[in-house]
Amino acid sequence: MSRAGLSINPVSTYGATVWTVTASGTCSATGWYGAVAAQAGPGAVGLMAILAARQLGAERVIAMSRHPERQELARFYGATDIVEERGDAGVAKIRELTGGLDAHSVVEAVGTQESTMQAIGATRPGGHMGFVGVNHDVAIRCFDLFLAGIRLEGGPAPVRRFLPELIRLIWDRRIDPGKVFDLTLPLEEAAEGYRAMDERRATKVLLTL
């Protein structure tokens, strides 16, 4: 399907689907429109978190990424600041950027222990953290959340709820989620695609038949 050279194809629709997964977490995380949002995770889902945060009204979006190519994409999608530090140093940098207040809203899009604790630490008391990364043996002590004083929400997104609106945004050229696909391979080279993403040689791989 196309209009004036615009393609609505699996690249765009998959990108929109990634956006919907993130939109659920960002909606959970964004308690105040016009607030400061931060994103933990430089992959495709994290980049869509930046896009989602801007669409939902965040005036400032802090991206956490060490990779120049993904930093460039993050700025394309609306990031206003880049934080390369991780762990406690990353939390301290966000605190510095926000005048000691931390972010109103944080999206955790990796699913590791380090990124989860960094996201919790970067959220201001009374703020919201949405987790959309599929977690890998993440353990959070209830006492840590008690001291943080934040709201924590996450889980699978209701894709069908968001997809029609997102397709319209793509059709109207208001968003371009397909830019996360930076490597195309035939289906039989799927293993190489996973290696490329694991080694940070690709953000998201498109497999063709």
MIDOSE-1310 file (N, C-alpha, C; in nm, 2 decimals, decimal comma, always signed):
residues 209
msra	+0,09/-0,12/+0,00/+0,00/+0,00/+0,00/+0,09/+0,12/+0,00; +0,06/+0,22/-0,09/+0,14/+0,34/-0,09/+0,06/+0,46/-0,13; +0,11/+0,58/-0,09/+0,05/+0,70/-0,13/+0,16/+0,80/-0,15; +0,17/+0,86/-0,27/+0,27/+0,96/-0,30/+0,41/+0,91/-0,25
glsi	+0,44/+0,78/-0,28/+0,57/+0,73/-0,25/+0,59/+0,68/-0,11; +0,49/+0,69/-0,03/+0,50/+0,64/+0,11/+0,45/+0,50/+0,12; +0,54/+0,41/+0,17/+0,50/+0,27/+0,18/+0,45/+0,24/+0,32; +0,34/+0,17/+0,33/+0,29/+0,11/+0,45/+0,33/-0,04/+0,44
npvs	+0,44/-0,08/+0,48/+0,49/-0,22/+0,46/+0,53/-0,28/+0,59; +0,58/-0,40/+0,59/+0,62/-0,47/+0,72/+0,72/-0,39/+0,80; +0,80/-0,31/+0,74/+0,90/-0,23/+0,81/+0,83/-0,13/+0,90; +0,74/-0,05/+0,84/+0,67/+0,05/+0,91/+0,57/-0,01/+1,01
tyga	+0,50/-0,11/+0,97/+0,40/-0,17/+1,06/+0,46/-0,24/+1,18; +0,58/-0,30/+1,16/+0,65/-0,36/+1,27/+0,70/-0,25/+1,36; +0,75/-0,15/+1,30/+0,80/-0,03/+1,38/+0,69/+0,02/+1,47; +0,57/+0,03/+1,41/+0,45/+0,08/+1,48/+0,42/-0,02/+1,60
tvwt	+0,43/-0,15/+1,57/+0,40/-0,25/+1,67/+0,50/-0,23/+1,79; +0,63/-0,21/+1,76/+0,73/-0,18/+1,87/+0,68/-0,06/+1,94; +0,64/+0,04/+1,87/+0,59/+0,17/+1,93/+0,48/+0,13/+2,03; +0,38/+0,05/+1,99/+0,27/+0,02/+2,08/+0,32/-0,05/+2,21
vtas	+0,41/-0,14/+2,19/+0,47/-0,21/+2,31/+0,52/-0,11/+2,41; +0,59/-0,01/+2,35/+0,65/+0,10/+2,44/+0,55/+0,19/+2,48; +0,45/+0,22/+2,40/+0,35/+0,32/+2,44/+0,28/+0,28/+2,56; +0,25/+0,15/+2,58/+0,19/+0,11/+2,70/+0,27/+0,14/+2,83
gtcs	+0,41/+0,11/+2,82/+0,49/+0,15/+2,93/+0,51/+0,29/+2,95; +0,51/+0,37/+2,83/+0,53/+0,51/+2,84/+0,40/+0,58/+2,90; +0,29/+0,53/+2,86/+0,16/+0,58/+2,92/+0,16/+0,55/+3,07; +0,21/+0,44/+3,11/+0,22/+0,41/+3,25/+0,32/+0,50/+3,32
atgw	+0,43/+0,52/+3,24/+0,54/+0,60/+3,30/+0,51/+0,75/+3,30; +0,44/+0,80/+3,20/+0,42/+0,94/+3,19/+0,30/+0,99/+3,27; +0,33/+1,03/+3,39/+0,23/+1,08/+3,48/+0,19/+1,22/+3,46; +0,28/+1,30/+3,40/+0,26/+1,44/+3,38/+0,30/+1,48/+3,23
ygav	+0,21/+1,53/+3,15/+0,25/+1,57/+3,02/+0,33/+1,70/+3,03; +0,43/+1,71/+2,94/+0,52/+1,82/+2,95/+0,64/+1,80/+3,05; +0,64/+1,68/+3,11/+0,74/+1,65/+3,21/+0,87/+1,60/+3,15; +0,97/+1,57/+3,23/+1,10/+1,51/+3,19/+1,09/+1,36/+3,19
aaqa	+1,12/+1,30/+3,08/+1,12/+1,15/+3,07/+1,26/+1,10/+3,04; +1,29/+0,99/+3,09/+1,42/+0,92/+3,06/+1,39/+0,78/+3,01; +1,49/+0,73/+2,93/+1,47/+0,60/+2,87/+1,60/+0,52/+2,89; +1,59/+0,40/+2,95/+1,70/+0,31/+2,97/+1,70/+0,20/+2,87
gpga	+1,79/+0,20/+2,78/+1,80/+0,10/+2,67/+1,81/+0,16/+2,53; +1,92/+0,13/+2,46/+1,94/+0,19/+2,33/+1,89/+0,12/+2,21; +1,82/+0,00/+2,24/+1,77/-0,08/+2,12/+1,65/-0,02/+2,06; +1,59/-0,11/+1,97/+1,47/-0,06/+1,90/+1,35/-0,02/+1,99
vglm	+1,33/-0,10/+2,09/+1,22/-0,07/+2,19/+1,25/+0,06/+2,26; +1,37/+0,08/+2,31/+1,41/+0,20/+2,37/+1,40/+0,32/+2,28; +1,43/+0,31/+2,16/+1,42/+0,42/+2,06/+1,27/+0,45/+2,04; +1,19/+0,35/+2,04/+1,04/+0,38/+2,02/+0,99/+0,44/+2,15
aila	+1,05/+0,41/+2,26/+1,01/+0,48/+2,39/+1,03/+0,63/+2,38; +1,14/+0,67/+2,31/+1,17/+0,81/+2,30/+1,06/+0,87/+2,21; +1,03/+0,80/+2,10/+0,93/+0,85/+2,00/+0,79/+0,86/+2,08; +0,76/+0,76/+2,16/+0,63/+0,76/+2,23/+0,63/+0,87/+2,33
arql	+0,74/+0,89/+2,40/+0,74/+1,00/+2,50/+0,71/+1,13/+2,44; +0,77/+1,16/+2,32/+0,75/+1,29/+2,26/+0,61/+1,30/+2,21; +0,55/+1,19/+2,15/+0,42/+1,19/+2,11/+0,32/+1,22/+2,22; +0,35/+1,17/+2,34/+0,27/+1,18/+2,46/+0,29/+1,32/+2,53
gaer	+0,38/+1,40/+2,48/+0,39/+1,53/+2,54/+0,51/+1,57/+2,62; +0,61/+1,47/+2,64/+0,72/+1,51/+2,72/+0,80/+1,62/+2,65; +0,84/+1,72/+2,72/+0,91/+1,83/+2,66/+1,06/+1,80/+2,66; +1,11/+1,72/+2,75/+1,25/+1,68/+2,76/+1,26/+1,53/+2,77
viam	+1,34/+1,47/+2,69/+1,36/+1,32/+2,69/+1,51/+1,29/+2,70; +1,55/+1,22/+2,80/+1,69/+1,19/+2,82/+1,71/+1,04/+2,78; +1,80/+1,02/+2,68/+1,83/+0,88/+2,63/+1,96/+0,83/+2,69; +1,95/+0,71/+2,74/+2,07/+0,65/+2,79/+2,13/+0,55/+2,69
srhp	+2,25/+0,59/+2,63/+2,31/+0,51/+2,52/+2,45/+0,55/+2,51; +2,53/+0,44/+2,48/+2,68/+0,46/+2,46/+2,72/+0,46/+2,31; +2,62/+0,42/+2,23/+2,66/+0,39/+2,09/+2,62/+0,51/+2,00; +2,72/+0,56/+1,93/+2,70/+0,68/+1,85/+2,59/+0,67/+1,74
erqe	+2,58/+0,55/+1,68/+2,47/+0,54/+1,58/+2,33/+0,54/+1,64; +2,32/+0,48/+1,76/+2,19/+0,48/+1,83/+2,16/+0,62/+1,89; +2,27/+0,69/+1,93/+2,25/+0,82/+1,98/+2,19/+0,91/+1,87; +2,24/+0,89/+1,75/+2,19/+0,97/+1,64/+2,04/+0,94/+1,61
larf	+2,01/+0,81/+1,62/+1,86/+0,78/+1,61/+1,78/+0,83/+1,72; +1,84/+0,83/+1,84/+1,76/+0,88/+1,96/+1,73/+1,03/+1,94; +1,83/+1,10/+1,89/+1,80/+1,24/+1,86/+1,70/+1,26/+1,75; +1,70/+1,18/+1,65/+1,61/+1,18/+1,54/+1,46/+1,16/+1,60
ygat	+1,45/+1,07/+1,69/+1,32/+1,04/+1,75/+1,28/+1,14/+1,86; +1,37/+1,23/+1,90/+1,32/+1,34/+1,99/+1,40/+1,35/+2,12; +1,51/+1,27/+2,14/+1,59/+1,29/+2,26/+1,65/+1,43/+2,26; +1,65/+1,49/+2,38/+1,71/+1,62/+2,40/+1,84/+1,61/+2,47
dive	+1,87/+1,50/+2,54/+1,99/+1,48/+2,61/+2,03/+1,34/+2,60; +2,16/+1,31/+2,60/+2,22/+1,18/+2,59/+2,30/+1,15/+2,72; +2,28/+1,04/+2,78/+2,36/+1,00/+2,90/+2,43/+0,87/+2,86; +2,56/+0,87/+2,86/+2,64/+0,75/+2,83/+2,68/+0,67/+2,95
ergd	+2,68/+0,73/+3,07/+2,71/+0,66/+3,19/+2,61/+0,55/+3,23; +2,65/+0,45/+3,30/+2,56/+0,35/+3,34/+2,56/+0,33/+3,49; +2,46/+0,26/+3,55/+2,46/+0,23/+3,69/+2,45/+0,35/+3,77; +2,52/+0,36/+3,88/+2,51/+0,47/+3,97/+2,56/+0,60/+3,91
agva	+2,66/+0,59/+3,82/+2,71/+0,71/+3,75/+2,60/+0,76/+3,65; +2,52/+0,67/+3,59/+2,41/+0,72/+3,50/+2,30/+0,79/+3,58; +2,27/+0,73/+3,70/+2,17/+0,80/+3,79/+2,22/+0,93/+3,83; +2,34/+0,95/+3,86/+2,40/+1,07/+3,91/+2,39/+1,18/+3,79
kire	+2,42/+1,13/+3,67/+2,42/+1,22/+3,56/+2,28/+1,27/+3,53; +2,18/+1,19/+3,54/+2,04/+1,23/+3,52/+2,00/+1,33/+3,63; +2,04/+1,30/+3,75/+2,01/+1,39/+3,86/+2,08/+1,53/+3,84; +2,20/+1,53/+3,78/+2,26/+1,65/+3,75/+2,18/+1,73/+3,64
ltgg	+2,14/+1,66/+3,54/+2,07/+1,72/+3,43/+1,93/+1,77/+3,47; +1,87/+1,72/+3,57/+1,74/+1,76/+3,62/+1,75/+1,85/+3,74; +1,86/+1,90/+3,77/+1,87/+1,99/+3,88/+1,85/+1,93/+4,02; +1,89/+1,80/+4,03/+1,88/+1,72/+4,15/+1,75/+1,66/+4,17
ldah	+1,65/+1,67/+4,08/+1,52/+1,62/+4,10/+1,49/+1,48/+4,04; +1,57/+1,43/+3,94/+1,55/+1,31/+3,87/+1,43/+1,33/+3,77; +1,40/+1,23/+3,69/+1,30/+1,24/+3,59/+1,16/+1,20/+3,65; +1,06/+1,28/+3,59/+0,92/+1,25/+3,63/+0,89/+1,10/+3,59
svve	+0,94/+1,06/+3,47/+0,90/+0,93/+3,41/+1,02/+0,87/+3,35; +1,03/+0,73/+3,37/+1,14/+0,66/+3,31/+1,08/+0,53/+3,25; +1,13/+0,50/+3,13/+1,09/+0,37/+3,07/+1,22/+0,28/+3,07; +1,20/+0,16/+3,12/+1,31/+0,06/+3,12/+1,29/-0,03/+3,01
avgt	+1,38/-0,04/+2,91/+1,36/-0,11/+2,79/+1,46/-0,22/+2,76; +1,53/-0,26/+2,86/+1,64/-0,36/+2,84/+1,60/-0,49/+2,91; +1,57/-0,49/+3,04/+1,53/-0,60/+3,12/+1,64/-0,67/+3,20; +1,75/-0,60/+3,22/+1,86/-0,65/+3,30/+1,85/-0,59/+3,44
qest	+1,93/-0,65/+3,53/+1,93/-0,60/+3,67/+1,98/-0,46/+3,67; +2,09/-0,44/+3,60/+2,16/-0,30/+3,60/+2,06/-0,20/+3,55; +2,00/-0,22/+3,43/+1,91/-0,12/+3,37/+1,79/-0,10/+3,46; +1,74/-0,20/+3,52/+1,62/-0,18/+3,60/+1,65/-0,10/+3,73
mqai	+1,77/-0,12/+3,79/+1,80/-0,04/+3,91/+1,84/+0,10/+3,87; +1,90/+0,11/+3,75/+1,93/+0,25/+3,70/+1,80/+0,33/+3,68; +1,70/+0,26/+3,62/+1,57/+0,32/+3,59/+1,50/+0,36/+3,72; +1,50/+0,28/+3,82/+1,44/+0,31/+3,95/+1,51/+0,43/+4,01
gatr	+1,65/+0,42/+4,01/+1,73/+0,53/+4,07/+1,71/+0,66/+4,00; +1,67/+0,66/+3,87/+1,66/+0,78/+3,79/+1,52/+0,85/+3,80; +1,43/+0,78/+3,87/+1,29/+0,82/+3,88/+1,27/+0,90/+4,01; +1,22/+1,02/+4,00/+1,21/+1,11/+4,12/+1,10/+1,05/+4,21
pggh	+1,10/+1,07/+4,34/+1,00/+1,03/+4,43/+0,86/+1,08/+4,38; +0,76/+0,99/+4,38/+0,63/+1,03/+4,33/+0,62/+1,01/+4,18; +0,73/+0,98/+4,11/+0,73/+0,96/+3,97/+0,69/+0,82/+3,92; +0,70/+0,80/+3,79/+0,65/+0,68/+3,73/+0,76/+0,61/+3,66
mgfv	+0,77/+0,48/+3,67/+0,86/+0,40/+3,59/+0,78/+0,29/+3,52; +0,79/+0,28/+3,39/+0,73/+0,18/+3,31/+0,83/+0,08/+3,26; +0,81/-0,05/+3,28/+0,91/-0,14/+3,23/+0,85/-0,22/+3,11; +0,92/-0,22/+3,00/+0,87/-0,29/+2,88/+0,98/-0,38/+2,83
gvnh	+1,10/-0,38/+2,89/+1,20/-0,48/+2,86/+1,16/-0,62/+2,92; +1,18/-0,72/+2,84/+1,15/-0,86/+2,89/+1,27/-0,89/+2,99; +1,23/-0,90/+3,12/+1,34/-0,90/+3,22/+1,40/-1,04/+3,22; +1,53/-1,04/+3,26/+1,61/-1,16/+3,27/+1,67/-1,17/+3,41
dvai	+1,60/-1,25/+3,49/+1,64/-1,28/+3,63/+1,65/-1,15/+3,71; +1,56/-1,05/+3,69/+1,57/-0,93/+3,77/+1,50/-0,95/+3,90; +1,57/-0,91/+4,01/+1,51/-0,92/+4,14/+1,52/-0,78/+4,20; +1,40/-0,73/+4,25/+1,39/-0,60/+4,31/+1,34/-0,62/+4,46
rcfd	+1,41/-0,57/+4,55/+1,37/-0,58/+4,69/+1,26/-0,48/+4,71; +1,16/-0,52/+4,78/+1,04/-0,43/+4,81/+1,09/-0,31/+4,89; +1,19/-0,33/+4,97/+1,24/-0,22/+5,05/+1,30/-0,11/+4,96; +1,36/-0,15/+4,85/+1,42/-0,05/+4,76/+1,31/+0,03/+4,70
lfla	+1,20/-0,03/+4,66/+1,08/+0,04/+4,61/+1,02/+0,13/+4,71; +1,02/+0,08/+4,84/+0,96/+0,16/+4,95/+1,04/+0,29/+4,97; +1,17/+0,28/+4,96/+1,25/+0,40/+4,98/+1,24/+0,49/+4,86; +1,23/+0,43/+4,74/+1,23/+0,51/+4,61/+1,10/+0,60/+4,61
girl	+0,99/+0,54/+4,66/+0,86/+0,62/+4,65/+0,81/+0,64/+4,51; +0,82/+0,54/+4,42/+0,78/+0,56/+4,29/+0,67/+0,46/+4,25; +0,60/+0,49/+4,14/+0,50/+0,40/+4,09/+0,56/+0,32/+3,98; +0,54/+0,19/+3,98/+0,60/+0,09/+3,89/+0,49/+0,02/+3,82
eggp	+0,50/+0,02/+3,68/+0,40/-0,05/+3,60/+0,46/-0,10/+3,48; +0,41/-0,21/+3,42/+0,46/-0,27/+3,30/+0,39/-0,39/+3,26; +0,43/-0,45/+3,14/+0,37/-0,57/+3,09/+0,34/-0,55/+2,94; +0,28/-0,66/+2,88/+0,26/-0,66/+2,74/+0,16/-0,55/+2,70
apvr	+0,17/-0,49/+2,58/+0,09/-0,38/+2,54/-0,04/-0,43/+2,47; -0,15/-0,37/+2,48/-0,27/-0,40/+2,40/-0,25/-0,34/+2,26; -0,18/-0,42/+2,17/-0,14/-0,36/+2,04/-0,25/-0,32/+1,96; -0,36/-0,39/+1,96/-0,47/-0,35/+1,87/-0,54/-0,22/+1,91
rflp	-0,52/-0,18/+2,03/-0,58/-0,06/+2,08/-0,50/+0,06/+2,01; -0,37/+0,05/+2,00/-0,29/+0,16/+1,95/-0,26/+0,15/+1,80; -0,27/+0,04/+1,74/-0,22/+0,02/+1,60/-0,29/+0,11/+1,50; -0,42/+0,12/+1,50/-0,49/+0,21/+1,40/-0,44/+0,35/+1,40
elir	-0,42/+0,41/+1,52/-0,38/+0,55/+1,53/-0,23/+0,56/+1,49; -0,15/+0,46/+1,52/-0,01/+0,46/+1,48/+0,01/+0,45/+1,33; -0,07/+0,36/+1,26/-0,07/+0,35/+1,12/-0,11/+0,49/+1,06; -0,21/+0,56/+1,12/-0,25/+0,69/+1,06/-0,13/+0,79/+1,07
liwd	-0,06/+0,78/+1,19/+0,06/+0,87/+1,20/+0,17/+0,84/+1,10; +0,19/+0,72/+1,07/+0,28/+0,68/+0,97/+0,23/+0,73/+0,83; +0,11/+0,71/+0,80/+0,05/+0,74/+0,67/+0,05/+0,89/+0,65; +0,04/+0,97/+0,76/+0,04/+1,12/+0,75/+0,19/+1,17/+0,76
rrid	+0,29/+1,08/+0,76/+0,43/+1,12/+0,77/+0,46/+1,19/+0,90; +0,39/+1,16/+1,00/+0,42/+1,23/+1,13/+0,52/+1,15/+1,21; +0,54/+1,02/+1,19/+0,64/+0,94/+1,26/+0,70/+0,84/+1,16; +0,82/+0,80/+1,18/+0,89/+0,71/+1,09/+0,96/+0,60/+1,18
pgkv	+0,88/+0,51/+1,23/+0,95/+0,40/+1,32/+1,04/+0,31/+1,24; +1,02/+0,30/+1,11/+1,10/+0,20/+1,03/+1,25/+0,23/+1,03; +1,29/+0,35/+1,07/+1,43/+0,38/+1,07/+1,51/+0,29/+1,17; +1,45/+0,22/+1,26/+1,52/+0,13/+1,35/+1,58/+0,01/+1,27
fdlt	+1,52/-0,02/+1,15/+1,57/-0,13/+1,07/+1,69/-0,08/+0,99; +1,81/-0,13/+1,03/+1,93/-0,08/+0,96/+2,01/-0,20/+0,89; +1,95/-0,31/+0,89/+2,02/-0,43/+0,82/+1,91/-0,52/+0,77; +1,92/-0,56/+0,65/+1,83/-0,65/+0,58/+1,90/-0,78/+0,54
lple	+1,85/-0,89/+0,58/+1,91/-1,02/+0,55/+1,80/-1,12/+0,51; +1,84/-1,22/+0,43/+1,75/-1,33/+0,39/+1,72/-1,41/+0,52; +1,60/-1,48/+0,52/+1,56/-1,55/+0,63/+1,66/-1,66/+0,68; +1,73/-1,72/+0,58/+1,82/-1,83/+0,62/+1,94/-1,77/+0,69
eaae	+1,96/-1,64/+0,70/+2,07/-1,58/+0,77/+2,02/-1,52/+0,90; +1,91/-1,57/+0,95/+1,86/-1,51/+1,08/+1,96/-1,51/+1,19; +2,04/-1,62/+1,20/+2,13/-1,63/+1,31/+2,24/-1,52/+1,30; +2,28/-1,48/+1,18/+2,37/-1,37/+1,16/+2,31/-1,24/+1,20
gyra	+2,17/-1,23/+1,18/+2,10/-1,11/+1,22/+2,11/-1,09/+1,37; +2,09/-1,20/+1,44/+2,09/-1,20/+1,59/+2,23/-1,16/+1,64; +2,33/-1,22/+1,57/+2,47/-1,19/+1,61/+2,50/-1,04/+1,58; +2,45/-0,98/+1,47/+2,47/-0,84/+1,44/+2,41/-0,75/+1,55
mder	+2,29/-0,79/+1,60/+2,23/-0,71/+1,70/+2,30/-0,73/+1,83; +2,34/-0,85/+1,86/+2,41/-0,87/+1,99/+2,54/-0,80/+2,00; +2,61/-0,79/+1,88/+2,74/-0,72/+1,87/+2,72/-0,57/+1,84; +2,60/-0,52/+1,85/+2,57/-0,38/+1,82/+2,61/-0,33/+1,68
ratk	+2,62/-0,43/+1,59/+2,64/-0,39/+1,45/+2,51/-0,35/+1,38; +2,40/-0,38/+1,44/+2,26/-0,35/+1,39/+2,17/-0,32/+1,50; +2,08/-0,23/+1,48/+1,98/-0,20/+1,58/+1,86/-0,30/+1,57; +1,81/-0,32/+1,45/+1,70/-0,41/+1,43/+1,72/-0,47/+1,29
vllt	+1,70/-0,60/+1,27/+1,73/-0,67/+1,15/+1,59/-0,70/+1,08; +1,58/-0,67/+0,95/+1,46/-0,71/+0,88/+1,50/-0,84/+0,80; +1,42/-0,95/+0,81/+1,45/-1,07/+0,74/+1,35/-1,08/+0,62; +1,40/-1,12/+0,51/+1,32/-1,13/+0,39/+1,31/-1,27/+0,34
l	+1,20/-1,30/+0,28/+1,18/-1,44/+0,22/+1,23/-1,45/+0,08
